[in-house]
Amino acid sequence: MPATIDSEMGFGLTILFSVLAVLGALVMLLGAAENLIAAAGFALAVGAGSAAVGARHVFA
């Protein structure tokens, strides 16, 4: 029987990183005229999205 963790840390970090991913996607969309700004938004979106999935798996 797998053990369960009573902490909500994984859920909270998933929400936090998901919000950061959405903000990064907005930066990418709004800064599409400048390549550097769009690239930074893309990097933020991908990094935060990966961290959101990882946080859920680590604390689940």
PDB file of N, H, CA, C and O in Angstrom:
ATOM      1  N   MET A   1       0.846  -1.164   0.000  1.00  0.00           N
ATOM      2  CA  MET A   1       0.000   0.000   0.000  1.00  0.00           C
ATOM      3  C   MET A   1       0.900   1.239   0.000  1.00  0.00           C
ATOM      4  O   MET A   1       1.745   1.377   0.884  1.00  0.00           O
ATOM      5  N   PRO A   2       0.738   2.139  -0.968  1.00  0.00           N
ATOM      6  CA  PRO A   2       1.569   3.338  -0.997  1.00  0.00           C
ATOM      7  C   PRO A   2       1.206   4.301   0.127  1.00  0.00           C
ATOM      8  O   PRO A   2       0.050   4.416   0.534  1.00  0.00           O
ATOM      9  N   ALA A   3       2.222   4.975   0.603  1.00  0.00           N
ATOM     10  H   ALA A   3       3.161   4.881   0.272  1.00  0.00           H
ATOM     11  CA  ALA A   3       2.005   5.967   1.653  1.00  0.00           C
ATOM     12  C   ALA A   3       1.472   7.258   1.035  1.00  0.00           C
ATOM     13  O   ALA A   3       1.774   7.581  -0.113  1.00  0.00           O
ATOM     14  N   THR A   4       0.695   7.972   1.794  1.00  0.00           N
ATOM     15  H   THR A   4       0.449   7.709   2.727  1.00  0.00           H
ATOM     16  CA  THR A   4       0.178   9.258   1.323  1.00  0.00           C
ATOM     17  C   THR A   4       0.768  10.370   2.165  1.00  0.00           C
ATOM     18  O   THR A   4       1.095  10.173   3.335  1.00  0.00           O
ATOM     19  N   ILE A   5       0.898  11.522   1.569  1.00  0.00           N
ATOM     20  H   ILE A   5       0.632  11.682   0.618  1.00  0.00           H
ATOM     21  CA  ILE A   5       1.416  12.690   2.262  1.00  0.00           C
ATOM     22  C   ILE A   5       0.249  13.637   2.515  1.00  0.00           C
ATOM     23  O   ILE A   5      -0.540  13.910   1.611  1.00  0.00           O
ATOM     24  N   ASP A   6       0.140  14.131   3.730  1.00  0.00           N
ATOM     25  H   ASP A   6       0.781  13.909   4.465  1.00  0.00           H
ATOM     26  CA  ASP A   6      -0.967  15.009   4.087  1.00  0.00           C
ATOM     27  C   ASP A   6      -0.672  16.475   3.787  1.00  0.00           C
ATOM     28  O   ASP A   6      -1.431  17.353   4.199  1.00  0.00           O
ATOM     29  N   SER A   7       0.408  16.750   3.085  1.00  0.00           N
ATOM     30  H   SER A   7       1.024  16.037   2.751  1.00  0.00           H
ATOM     31  CA  SER A   7       0.788  18.123   2.790  1.00  0.00           C
ATOM     32  C   SER A   7       0.134  18.589   1.491  1.00  0.00           C
ATOM     33  O   SER A   7      -0.078  17.803   0.568  1.00  0.00           O
ATOM     34  N   GLU A   8      -0.174  19.860   1.442  1.00  0.00           N
ATOM     35  H   GLU A   8      -0.001  20.498   2.192  1.00  0.00           H
ATOM     36  CA  GLU A   8      -0.731  20.459   0.237  1.00  0.00           C
ATOM     37  C   GLU A   8       0.359  21.206  -0.548  1.00  0.00           C
ATOM     38  O   GLU A   8       0.058  22.015  -1.426  1.00  0.00           O
ATOM     39  N   MET A   9       1.608  20.928  -0.223  1.00  0.00           N
ATOM     40  H   MET A   9       1.852  20.272   0.490  1.00  0.00           H
ATOM     41  CA  MET A   9       2.717  21.617  -0.867  1.00  0.00           C
ATOM     42  C   MET A   9       2.723  21.369  -2.371  1.00  0.00           C
ATOM     43  O   MET A   9       2.930  22.305  -3.143  1.00  0.00           O
ATOM     44  N   GLY A  10       2.503  20.147  -2.799  1.00  0.00           N
ATOM     45  H   GLY A  10       2.335  19.387  -2.172  1.00  0.00           H
ATOM     46  CA  GLY A  10       2.504  19.841  -4.226  1.00  0.00           C
ATOM     47  C   GLY A  10       1.413  20.574  -4.975  1.00  0.00           C
ATOM     48  O   GLY A  10       1.635  21.071  -6.079  1.00  0.00           O
ATOM     49  N   PHE A  11       0.239  20.642  -4.382  1.00  0.00           N
ATOM     50  H   PHE A  11       0.058  20.238  -3.485  1.00  0.00           H
ATOM     51  CA  PHE A  11      -0.875  21.338  -5.017  1.00  0.00           C
ATOM     52  C   PHE A  11      -0.606  22.836  -5.099  1.00  0.00           C
ATOM     53  O   PHE A  11      -0.870  23.460  -6.127  1.00  0.00           O
ATOM     54  N   GLY A  12      -0.090  23.406  -4.035  1.00  0.00           N
ATOM     55  H   GLY A  12       0.123  22.899  -3.200  1.00  0.00           H
ATOM     56  CA  GLY A  12       0.201  24.832  -4.013  1.00  0.00           C
ATOM     57  C   GLY A  12       1.289  25.216  -4.998  1.00  0.00           C
ATOM     58  O   GLY A  12       1.172  26.227  -5.690  1.00  0.00           O
ATOM     59  N   LEU A  13       2.346  24.418  -5.067  1.00  0.00           N
ATOM     60  H   LEU A  13       2.441  23.597  -4.505  1.00  0.00           H
ATOM     61  CA  LEU A  13       3.414  24.697  -6.022  1.00  0.00           C
ATOM     62  C   LEU A  13       2.932  24.523  -7.460  1.00  0.00           C
ATOM     63  O   LEU A  13       3.350  25.263  -8.351  1.00  0.00           O
ATOM     64  N   THR A  14       2.058  23.550  -7.686  1.00  0.00           N
ATOM     65  H   THR A  14       1.719  22.949  -6.962  1.00  0.00           H
ATOM     66  CA  THR A  14       1.505  23.365  -9.025  1.00  0.00           C
ATOM     67  C   THR A  14       0.709  24.588  -9.452  1.00  0.00           C
ATOM     68  O   THR A  14       0.827  25.042 -10.590  1.00  0.00           O
ATOM     69  N   ILE A  15      -0.095  25.120  -8.552  1.00  0.00           N
ATOM     70  H   ILE A  15      -0.191  24.751  -7.627  1.00  0.00           H
ATOM     71  CA  ILE A  15      -0.866  26.336  -8.863  1.00  0.00           C
ATOM     72  C   ILE A  15       0.078  27.507  -9.127  1.00  0.00           C
ATOM     73  O   ILE A  15      -0.105  28.243 -10.096  1.00  0.00           O
ATOM     74  N   LEU A  16       1.077  27.682  -8.278  1.00  0.00           N
ATOM     75  H   LEU A  16       1.226  27.084  -7.491  1.00  0.00           H
ATOM     76  CA  LEU A  16       2.030  28.785  -8.438  1.00  0.00           C
ATOM     77  C   LEU A  16       2.745  28.713  -9.781  1.00  0.00           C
ATOM     78  O   LEU A  16       2.808  29.707 -10.504  1.00  0.00           O
ATOM     79  N   PHE A  17       3.278  27.556 -10.114  1.00  0.00           N
ATOM     80  H   PHE A  17       3.226  26.748  -9.527  1.00  0.00           H
ATOM     81  CA  PHE A  17       4.013  27.420 -11.366  1.00  0.00           C
ATOM     82  C   PHE A  17       3.090  27.492 -12.577  1.00  0.00           C
ATOM     83  O   PHE A  17       3.513  27.925 -13.649  1.00  0.00           O
ATOM     84  N   SER A  18       1.845  27.077 -12.423  1.00  0.00           N
ATOM     85  H   SER A  18       1.502  26.725 -11.552  1.00  0.00           H
ATOM     86  CA  SER A  18       0.888  27.208 -13.525  1.00  0.00           C
ATOM     87  C   SER A  18       0.584  28.672 -13.807  1.00  0.00           C
ATOM     88  O   SER A  18       0.476  29.075 -14.965  1.00  0.00           O
ATOM     89  N   VAL A  19       0.446  29.462 -12.757  1.00  0.00           N
ATOM     90  H   VAL A  19       0.534  29.134 -11.816  1.00  0.00           H
ATOM     91  CA  VAL A  19       0.220  30.899 -12.940  1.00  0.00           C
ATOM     92  C   VAL A  19       1.436  31.539 -13.612  1.00  0.00           C
ATOM     93  O   VAL A  19       1.284  32.385 -14.493  1.00  0.00           O
ATOM     94  N   LEU A  20       2.625  31.143 -13.206  1.00  0.00           N
ATOM     95  H   LEU A  20       2.749  30.456 -12.490  1.00  0.00           H
ATOM     96  CA  LEU A  20       3.836  31.661 -13.851  1.00  0.00           C
ATOM     97  C   LEU A  20       3.913  31.251 -15.317  1.00  0.00           C
ATOM     98  O   LEU A  20       4.363  32.031 -16.155  1.00  0.00           O
ATOM     99  N   ALA A  21       3.476  30.028 -15.634  1.00  0.00           N
ATOM    100  H   ALA A  21       3.110  29.394 -14.953  1.00  0.00           H
ATOM    101  CA  ALA A  21       3.474  29.578 -17.023  1.00  0.00           C
ATOM    102  C   ALA A  21       2.505  30.403 -17.862  1.00  0.00           C
ATOM    103  O   ALA A  21       2.814  30.755 -19.001  1.00  0.00           O
ATOM    104  N   VAL A  22       1.351  30.709 -17.314  1.00  0.00           N
ATOM    105  H   VAL A  22       1.100  30.423 -16.389  1.00  0.00           H
ATOM    106  CA  VAL A  22       0.383  31.539 -18.042  1.00  0.00           C
ATOM    107  C   VAL A  22       0.931  32.950 -18.230  1.00  0.00           C
ATOM    108  O   VAL A  22       0.760  33.540 -19.297  1.00  0.00           O
ATOM    109  N   LEU A  23       1.582  33.497 -17.215  1.00  0.00           N
ATOM    110  H   LEU A  23       1.720  33.018 -16.348  1.00  0.00           H
ATOM    111  CA  LEU A  23       2.194  34.818 -17.352  1.00  0.00           C
ATOM    112  C   LEU A  23       3.288  34.811 -18.418  1.00  0.00           C
ATOM    113  O   LEU A  23       3.412  35.758 -19.194  1.00  0.00           O
ATOM    114  N   GLY A  24       4.072  33.748 -18.449  1.00  0.00           N
ATOM    115  H   GLY A  24       3.971  32.978 -17.818  1.00  0.00           H
ATOM    116  CA  GLY A  24       5.100  33.633 -19.482  1.00  0.00           C
ATOM    117  C   GLY A  24       4.503  33.553 -20.872  1.00  0.00           C
ATOM    118  O   GLY A  24       5.043  34.133 -21.814  1.00  0.00           O
ATOM    119  N   ALA A  25       3.391  32.841 -21.011  1.00  0.00           N
ATOM    120  H   ALA A  25       2.952  32.370 -20.246  1.00  0.00           H
ATOM    121  CA  ALA A  25       2.718  32.768 -22.312  1.00  0.00           C
ATOM    122  C   ALA A  25       2.159  34.121 -22.717  1.00  0.00           C
ATOM    123  O   ALA A  25       2.180  34.473 -23.896  1.00  0.00           O
ATOM    124  N   LEU A  26       1.659  34.884 -21.750  1.00  0.00           N
ATOM    125  H   LEU A  26       1.642  34.598 -20.792  1.00  0.00           H
ATOM    126  CA  LEU A  26       1.172  36.232 -22.058  1.00  0.00           C
ATOM    127  C   LEU A  26       2.311  37.159 -22.481  1.00  0.00           C
ATOM    128  O   LEU A  26       2.155  37.959 -23.404  1.00  0.00           O
ATOM    129  N   VAL A  27       3.446  37.051 -21.810  1.00  0.00           N
ATOM    130  H   VAL A  27       3.572  36.401 -21.060  1.00  0.00           H
ATOM    131  CA  VAL A  27       4.612  37.844 -22.196  1.00  0.00           C
ATOM    132  C   VAL A  27       5.039  37.470 -23.608  1.00  0.00           C
ATOM    133  O   VAL A  27       5.390  38.339 -24.405  1.00  0.00           O
ATOM    134  N   MET A  28       5.010  36.189 -23.915  1.00  0.00           N
ATOM    135  H   MET A  28       4.724  35.482 -23.268  1.00  0.00           H
ATOM    136  CA  MET A  28       5.380  35.731 -25.253  1.00  0.00           C
ATOM    137  C   MET A  28       4.407  36.273 -26.290  1.00  0.00           C
ATOM    138  O   MET A  28       4.824  36.674 -27.376  1.00  0.00           O
ATOM    139  N   LEU A  29       3.144  36.289 -25.979  1.00  0.00           N
ATOM    140  H   LEU A  29       2.805  35.963 -25.097  1.00  0.00           H
ATOM    141  CA  LEU A  29       2.139  36.771 -26.916  1.00  0.00           C
ATOM    142  C   LEU A  29       2.232  38.283 -27.106  1.00  0.00           C
ATOM    143  O   LEU A  29       2.204  38.774 -28.235  1.00  0.00           O
ATOM    144  N   LEU A  30       2.342  39.012 -26.007  1.00  0.00           N
ATOM    145  H   LEU A  30       2.365  38.613 -25.091  1.00  0.00           H
ATOM    146  CA  LEU A  30       2.358  40.470 -26.090  1.00  0.00           C
ATOM    147  C   LEU A  30       3.689  41.020 -26.592  1.00  0.00           C
ATOM    148  O   LEU A  30       3.739  42.115 -27.152  1.00  0.00           O
ATOM    149  N   GLY A  31       4.754  40.273 -26.394  1.00  0.00           N
ATOM    150  H   GLY A  31       4.714  39.384 -25.939  1.00  0.00           H
ATOM    151  CA  GLY A  31       6.062  40.733 -26.837  1.00  0.00           C
ATOM    152  C   GLY A  31       6.512  40.093 -28.126  1.00  0.00           C
ATOM    153  O   GLY A  31       7.713  39.947 -28.356  1.00  0.00           O
ATOM    154  N   ALA A  32       5.573  39.707 -28.975  1.00  0.00           N
ATOM    155  H   ALA A  32       4.598  39.825 -28.788  1.00  0.00           H
ATOM    156  CA  ALA A  32       5.907  38.982 -30.201  1.00  0.00           C
ATOM    157  C   ALA A  32       6.717  39.820 -31.178  1.00  0.00           C
ATOM    158  O   ALA A  32       7.420  39.262 -32.021  1.00  0.00           O
ATOM    159  N   ALA A  33       6.639  41.145 -31.089  1.00  0.00           N
ATOM    160  H   ALA A  33       6.068  41.598 -30.405  1.00  0.00           H
ATOM    161  CA  ALA A  33       7.385  42.000 -32.005  1.00  0.00           C
ATOM    162  C   ALA A  33       8.888  41.961 -31.687  1.00  0.00           C
ATOM    163  O   ALA A  33       9.716  42.062 -32.593  1.00  0.00           O
ATOM    164  N   GLU A  34       9.231  41.816 -30.430  1.00  0.00           N
ATOM    165  H   GLU A  34       8.559  41.734 -29.694  1.00  0.00           H
ATOM    166  CA  GLU A  34      10.633  41.733 -30.018  1.00  0.00           C
ATOM    167  C   GLU A  34      10.997  40.275 -29.768  1.00  0.00           C
ATOM    168  O   GLU A  34      10.386  39.610 -28.931  1.00  0.00           O
ATOM    169  N   ASN A  35      11.991  39.785 -30.492  1.00  0.00           N
ATOM    170  H   ASN A  35      12.487  40.326 -31.172  1.00  0.00           H
ATOM    171  CA  ASN A  35      12.367  38.378 -30.372  1.00  0.00           C
ATOM    172  C   ASN A  35      12.885  38.022 -28.982  1.00  0.00           C
ATOM    173  O   ASN A  35      12.584  36.946 -28.467  1.00  0.00           O
ATOM    174  N   LEU A  36      13.654  38.907 -28.378  1.00  0.00           N
ATOM    175  H   LEU A  36      13.899  39.782 -28.797  1.00  0.00           H
ATOM    176  CA  LEU A  36      14.226  38.610 -27.066  1.00  0.00           C
ATOM    177  C   LEU A  36      13.144  38.528 -25.996  1.00  0.00           C
ATOM    178  O   LEU A  36      13.203  37.658 -25.127  1.00  0.00           O
ATOM    179  N   ILE A  37      12.174  39.406 -26.046  1.00  0.00           N
ATOM    180  H   ILE A  37      12.127  40.112 -26.752  1.00  0.00           H
ATOM    181  CA  ILE A  37      11.074  39.383 -25.069  1.00  0.00           C
ATOM    182  C   ILE A  37      10.208  38.150 -25.275  1.00  0.00           C
ATOM    183  O   ILE A  37       9.813  37.498 -24.309  1.00  0.00           O
ATOM    184  N   ALA A  38       9.913  37.828 -26.530  1.00  0.00           N
ATOM    185  H   ALA A  38      10.234  38.358 -27.315  1.00  0.00           H
ATOM    186  CA  ALA A  38       9.120  36.632 -26.815  1.00  0.00           C
ATOM    187  C   ALA A  38       9.860  35.370 -26.379  1.00  0.00           C
ATOM    188  O   ALA A  38       9.248  34.437 -25.860  1.00  0.00           O
ATOM    189  N   ALA A  39      11.165  35.343 -26.588  1.00  0.00           N
ATOM    190  H   ALA A  39      11.663  36.101 -27.009  1.00  0.00           H
ATOM    191  CA  ALA A  39      11.960  34.180 -26.178  1.00  0.00           C
ATOM    192  C   ALA A  39      11.996  34.042 -24.660  1.00  0.00           C
ATOM    193  O   ALA A  39      11.935  32.930 -24.135  1.00  0.00           O
ATOM    194  N   ALA A  40      12.094  35.167 -23.955  1.00  0.00           N
ATOM    195  H   ALA A  40      12.144  36.070 -24.382  1.00  0.00           H
ATOM    196  CA  ALA A  40      12.090  35.108 -22.493  1.00  0.00           C
ATOM    197  C   ALA A  40      10.736  34.628 -21.972  1.00  0.00           C
ATOM    198  O   ALA A  40      10.680  33.857 -21.014  1.00  0.00           O
ATOM    199  N   GLY A  41       9.651  35.077 -22.594  1.00  0.00           N
ATOM    200  H   GLY A  41       9.698  35.704 -23.372  1.00  0.00           H
ATOM    201  CA  GLY A  41       8.328  34.593 -22.206  1.00  0.00           C
ATOM    202  C   GLY A  41       8.168  33.110 -22.464  1.00  0.00           C
ATOM    203  O   GLY A  41       7.582  32.390 -21.656  1.00  0.00           O
ATOM    204  N   PHE A  42       8.691  32.653 -23.594  1.00  0.00           N
ATOM    205  H   PHE A  42       9.167  33.238 -24.250  1.00  0.00           H
ATOM    206  CA  PHE A  42       8.632  31.227 -23.916  1.00  0.00           C
ATOM    207  C   PHE A  42       9.425  30.410 -22.901  1.00  0.00           C
ATOM    208  O   PHE A  42       8.965  29.368 -22.435  1.00  0.00           O
ATOM    209  N   ALA A  43      10.613  30.888 -22.565  1.00  0.00           N
ATOM    210  H   ALA A  43      10.987  31.735 -22.944  1.00  0.00           H
ATOM    211  CA  ALA A  43      11.439  30.179 -21.585  1.00  0.00           C
ATOM    212  C   ALA A  43      10.752  30.109 -20.228  1.00  0.00           C
ATOM    213  O   ALA A  43      10.785  29.077 -19.558  1.00  0.00           O
ATOM    214  N   LEU A  44      10.132  31.212 -19.829  1.00  0.00           N
ATOM    215  H   LEU A  44      10.105  32.050 -20.372  1.00  0.00           H
ATOM    216  CA  LEU A  44       9.399  31.220 -18.562  1.00  0.00           C
ATOM    217  C   LEU A  44       8.217  30.257 -18.601  1.00  0.00           C
ATOM    218  O   LEU A  44       7.975  29.527 -17.639  1.00  0.00           O
ATOM    219  N   ALA A  45       7.488  30.256 -19.705  1.00  0.00           N
ATOM    220  H   ALA A  45       7.685  30.849 -20.486  1.00  0.00           H
ATOM    221  CA  ALA A  45       6.318  29.381 -19.816  1.00  0.00           C
ATOM    222  C   ALA A  45       6.710  27.913 -19.785  1.00  0.00           C
ATOM    223  O   ALA A  45       6.084  27.117 -19.087  1.00  0.00           O
ATOM    224  N   VAL A  46       7.733  27.552 -20.530  1.00  0.00           N
ATOM    225  H   VAL A  46       8.242  28.198 -21.098  1.00  0.00           H
ATOM    226  CA  VAL A  46       8.150  26.149 -20.584  1.00  0.00           C
ATOM    227  C   VAL A  46       8.770  25.718 -19.257  1.00  0.00           C
ATOM    228  O   VAL A  46       8.480  24.631 -18.756  1.00  0.00           O
ATOM    229  N   GLY A  47       9.617  26.566 -18.694  1.00  0.00           N
ATOM    230  H   GLY A  47       9.852  27.449 -19.101  1.00  0.00           H
ATOM    231  CA  GLY A  47      10.245  26.218 -17.419  1.00  0.00           C
ATOM    232  C   GLY A  47       9.244  26.093 -16.282  1.00  0.00           C
ATOM    233  O   GLY A  47       9.314  25.156 -15.487  1.00  0.00           O
ATOM    234  N   ALA A  48       8.318  27.029 -16.205  1.00  0.00           N
ATOM    235  H   ALA A  48       8.261  27.791 -16.850  1.00  0.00           H
ATOM    236  CA  ALA A  48       7.315  26.975 -15.139  1.00  0.00           C
ATOM    237  C   ALA A  48       6.341  25.823 -15.343  1.00  0.00           C
ATOM    238  O   ALA A  48       5.900  25.202 -14.376  1.00  0.00           O
ATOM    239  N   GLY A  49       6.006  25.538 -16.592  1.00  0.00           N
ATOM    240  H   GLY A  49       6.365  26.042 -17.377  1.00  0.00           H
ATOM    241  CA  GLY A  49       5.130  24.393 -16.858  1.00  0.00           C
ATOM    242  C   GLY A  49       5.782  23.083 -16.463  1.00  0.00           C
ATOM    243  O   GLY A  49       5.134  22.207 -15.891  1.00  0.00           O
ATOM    244  N   SER A  50       7.057  22.950 -16.766  1.00  0.00           N
ATOM    245  H   SER A  50       7.583  23.662 -17.231  1.00  0.00           H
ATOM    246  CA  SER A  50       7.786  21.744 -16.370  1.00  0.00           C
ATOM    247  C   SER A  50       7.898  21.641 -14.852  1.00  0.00           C
ATOM    248  O   SER A  50       7.769  20.557 -14.284  1.00  0.00           O
ATOM    249  N   ALA A  51       8.136  22.763 -14.211  1.00  0.00           N
ATOM    250  H   ALA A  51       8.241  23.644 -14.673  1.00  0.00           H
ATOM    251  CA  ALA A  51       8.226  22.767 -12.749  1.00  0.00           C
ATOM    252  C   ALA A  51       6.875  22.432 -12.113  1.00  0.00           C
ATOM    253  O   ALA A  51       6.831  21.795 -11.060  1.00  0.00           O
ATOM    254  N   ALA A  52       5.778  22.853 -12.739  1.00  0.00           N
ATOM    255  H   ALA A  52       5.815  23.371 -13.594  1.00  0.00           H
ATOM    256  CA  ALA A  52       4.451  22.543 -12.205  1.00  0.00           C
ATOM    257  C   ALA A  52       4.196  21.043 -12.232  1.00  0.00           C
ATOM    258  O   ALA A  52       3.690  20.470 -11.267  1.00  0.00           O
ATOM    259  N   VAL A  53       4.549  20.420 -13.339  1.00  0.00           N
ATOM    260  H   VAL A  53       4.960  20.886 -14.123  1.00  0.00           H
ATOM    261  CA  VAL A  53       4.362  18.959 -13.440  1.00  0.00           C
ATOM    262  C   VAL A  53       5.300  18.245 -12.470  1.00  0.00           C
ATOM    263  O   VAL A  53       4.902  17.290 -11.803  1.00  0.00           O
ATOM    264  N   GLY A  54       6.544  18.709 -12.397  1.00  0.00           N
ATOM    265  H   GLY A  54       6.867  19.485 -12.940  1.00  0.00           H
ATOM    266  CA  GLY A  54       7.500  18.088 -11.491  1.00  0.00           C
ATOM    267  C   GLY A  54       7.107  18.222 -10.034  1.00  0.00           C
ATOM    268  O   GLY A  54       7.250  17.274  -9.262  1.00  0.00           O
ATOM    269  N   ALA A  55       6.612  19.396  -9.647  1.00  0.00           N
ATOM    270  H   ALA A  55       6.496  20.166 -10.274  1.00  0.00           H
ATOM    271  CA  ALA A  55       6.206  19.605  -8.260  1.00  0.00           C
ATOM    272  C   ALA A  55       5.075  18.659  -7.870  1.00  0.00           C
ATOM    273  O   ALA A  55       5.047  18.127  -6.760  1.00  0.00           O
ATOM    274  N   ARG A  56       4.158  18.464  -8.786  1.00  0.00           N
ATOM    275  H   ARG A  56       4.181  18.897  -9.687  1.00  0.00           H
ATOM    276  CA  ARG A  56       3.027  17.568  -8.476  1.00  0.00           C
ATOM    277  C   ARG A  56       3.502  16.136  -8.299  1.00  0.00           C
ATOM    278  O   ARG A  56       2.973  15.407  -7.460  1.00  0.00           O
ATOM    279  N   HIS A  57       4.501  15.723  -9.085  1.00  0.00           N
ATOM    280  H   HIS A  57       4.931  16.316  -9.766  1.00  0.00           H
ATOM    281  CA  HIS A  57       5.009  14.359  -8.964  1.00  0.00           C
ATOM    282  C   HIS A  57       5.888  14.184  -7.742  1.00  0.00           C
ATOM    283  O   HIS A  57       5.875  13.123  -7.118  1.00  0.00           O
ATOM    284  N   VAL A  58       6.650  15.207  -7.390  1.00  0.00           N
ATOM    285  H   VAL A  58       6.660  16.069  -7.897  1.00  0.00           H
ATOM    286  CA  VAL A  58       7.548  15.089  -6.252  1.00  0.00           C
ATOM    287  C   VAL A  58       6.768  15.032  -4.948  1.00  0.00           C
ATOM    288  O   VAL A  58       7.109  14.252  -4.060  1.00  0.00           O
ATOM    289  N   PHE A  59       5.734  15.840  -4.820  1.00  0.00           N
ATOM    290  H   PHE A  59       5.457  16.475  -5.541  1.00  0.00           H
ATOM    291  CA  PHE A  59       4.999  15.919  -3.562  1.00  0.00           C
ATOM    292  C   PHE A  59       3.717  15.096  -3.552  1.00  0.00           C
ATOM    293  O   PHE A  59       2.909  15.238  -2.635  1.00  0.00           O
ATOM    294  N   ALA A  60       3.513  14.251  -4.536  1.00  0.00           N
ATOM    295  H   ALA A  60       4.169  14.135  -5.281  1.00  0.00           H
ATOM    296  CA  ALA A  60       2.289  13.426  -4.582  1.00  0.00           C
ATOM    297  C   ALA A  60       2.454  12.160  -3.795  1.00  0.00           C
ATOM    298  O   ALA A  60       1.528  11.351  -3.725  1.00  0.00           O
TER     299      ALA A  60
END
